[in-house]
Amino acid sequence: MDIAVGSGNPVKRRAVERTCPDASVAAVAVDSGVSEQPTGHDETIAGAVTRAERALDAGDYDFGVGIEGGVATFSAGDGTDETDLYLVMWAAVTDGERVGRAAGPSLPLPARIADRIDAGEELGPVMDDVLGTDDIAKNEGAAGVFTGGRLTRTDALEAAVTGAFAPFRCELY
């Protein structure tokens, strides 16, 4: 099985390799068609689907996989109209006919990070600035930082990719 991942990010490639250990996985840099910092589930999903479709179209592949990270608000759950900003991640898988989609874990953003995202900055550079790191998105990611390394970005994305492959692995779909 030949799979194209619509990104040059090695973390995204590793997530697919872990989901499909017997496949040949190629990283294909494609544009997501959405903003640099997708906001909301709809935009984040659209980025993942576009990446999957463009990756599949880039060569002779059985599947295209798109992975997109974004931010989305959730109700604070306290009966008020307050919301909290969360890191979200979505994956899409296509064979050219069908598309499977699934989300990875959602993690709350600390207030000082969320405030900067709300002001228009992108999560990766904000995390690098706050932590004094370089290109955290290609390493442990915000998920790794927020969970003390218990859930790396690769782990989180693997969960999303595994879920997105479900329609291709289970006859109930």
N, C-alpha and C positions, 0 to 999 in steps of 0.2 A: 504494500500500500504506500502510495506517495502522497505526502501532505505538504501544502504550502502554508506557512504562517505569515500573515500580512504585517510583518514588522521585522526590523533588523535587531530588535532588542533581544539579547541572549536569554533573559529571564522568561520572556514569552515563548521562545523556542523550547527551553527546558521544560516548561509547563506542558507543552504538547508532547514532547518526547516521553515524559513521565506518564502521560495519559495513554500514549500509543507506543509502547516500548519496541514493538516489532516493525514499526513503520520507518520509512525514510522521510525525515522532516527537513524541509528547506525553509530558510528565512528569506522572505521576499518583502523588501521595503515598499510599502504602498501608502498612499495618502488615505486618511480616514474619512475625509469629506466633512468632518465636524471641526469645531474649534479646538485649539490647543488644550483648553481645559473644559471638557464636556461637563455640562451642568444639567442634572436631572437624568432620570432613567431613560427617557425617550432619546435624548441626544447621545447618551453613552451606548445604548443598544444600536442606534443607527450607525455609529462609528464602528462597532464590532461587526455588524452585518456588511457594511461597505468594505471593510478590510478583508473579510472572508471572501466576498465575491471577487474583489480585485486580485487577491492572492490566487484564487482558483483560475482566473483568466490569464494569469501571468505565465502559464506553462502547461505541461501535460501532467496534471495532478488529479488524484482521486477525490481529494477534499481540500477545501480552502478553510482556514481557521482565522478568525479575527478576534482580537482581544482588545478591549478598551477599558481604561480606568477613568473614572469621573468622580464628581461629587453630587450629592443629592440631599435634599432636606427630608427629614422625617419629623413627625409630630413628637414633641417632648414627652407626650404620654401622661401629662399631669393635668389634663382637663382644660388647659388654656390653649390659646392660639399660638403659643410658642413653638418654634421648630429648632432642631439641631442639625448641623451640617455633618454629613457622613462621607467617608471614602466608599465608593462603590466600584464594582468591577463586573463587566459582562463579557461573555464569550459567545461567538456564533460559529457554527460549522455549516458548510454547504457542500453538496455534491453537484451543484448546478441545477438541481430540481427542487430539493427540499432545503430548508434552513432550520437547524436546531439552535436554540438560544438558552442560556442559563446564566445565573448570577453567581458570583463568588460571595464571600463574606462581606458584610458592611461594617465598617468600624467608625466610631464617632471621632471627629476631629477635635483636638484640644482647642479651646477658645482662641488662643493667640494665633493658631494656624488658620482656623476658620475665618477669623476676622480679615486676614490677609487675602484669603481666597475670595471672600465676599467683596473685597476692594478691587478684585480683578486680576490677582496674581495666579500663577499656575502652581499646583501642589508640589511637583518635583523640585523646582527651583526654590520654593519656600522652605521645603524640608532641608535641602542642601545648605541654605543660608542659616537656618536655625541650628543645624547640627554641625556646621563647618565641614560638610562632606562634599564630594564631587560626584554627580550622577547617581544618586541613591536609587533612582528608578531602574538602573541596570544591576542593582545589587539586592540588598535585603528589602528595599522599598519601605514605604510608610507603614505597611502592614507589619513588617518585621520590627520596626522601631516601636510602634504602638503596643505590640504584644511582648516586648522584651525578647524577641527572637524566637518565640514559641510558634509563630505562624509567619513564615517568610512570604515575600511577594510571590515566589514560585509556588509555594503551597497553596496560597489563596487563588492564584490563577489556575492552577491545576484543578481545583474543585469546580471552577466555572467551566473549564474546557471539558471535563468529564461529564458534567451535566449537559452541555451543549451537544455532546456526541450521543446522548441517550436515544434520540429518535432513530439513530442508525444502528443501534445495538440491541434494541428491544422491540419485538414485534407488536407490542401493545400500542405503539404509535401508529 
